[in-house]
């Protein structure tokens, strides 16, 4: 099983708590922007992997805002974003950002999209060469921000803390049986990828309680962290899709792995669940893997 990681050596004067605070601040500001400044009709500025994989004007404007906020506070750090305006850094830390995770939901005014902001150590361009140090996933529709720092726990906080509502600590589900598992997943945009994922679902669906497809990987991972789903598995995720959510799940007591039981999550596969369930779910999505037995 994937091991928990120690906090890396940070630049002088930098703490995990400060990085987590900045993640919350930046994600919350961008979330308010994409919600409150949304035009009556959102324009599609481009497509990415296919005609169904869209980039909205607001994606680009949100990423520009996040770049400005990060560079004002942390000018020596790198930036890796979904829309491709990357910045090389010199500090050893990189901000991995998704300006709107769940763009299609946002386009259709379905209230299940998020802004994901994380700080990672290592090289996020290379699978297995990085891991998150702090992160936040802001939910504009619910006006909540979910956040964690390595070693600080995972929390949900109101977007406006002045209302007097205390932060809630997150904890993953204790479910240990596949047959009782509510499993979140997602599907890619390329038609050939969707065809393969549909074949996997034919095998998986009879073995679990039910499946949920929300449309935002960041929010799926948050739902694992708060226990509102038991597990999550999906192929095709990039660093910006999973960086913040990965840490939030781990700090909520869960495990996040890839196609190997002791390997990091990534494009090939990302699986998140509690300790008793994660290996059972992983084997469902890895061809040729022996099925993990359910507990007696």
Helices and strands as residue ranges (DSSP letters): H 16-36, E 44-47, E 54-56, H 57-73, E 78-81, E 93-101, H 103-107, E 114-122, E 130-139, E 144-149, E 153-158, G 161-163, E 168-169, G 178-180, E 182-184, H 191-204, G 205-207, E 210-212, H 217-226, E 231-234, H 239-251, E 255-257, E 270-273, H 278-285
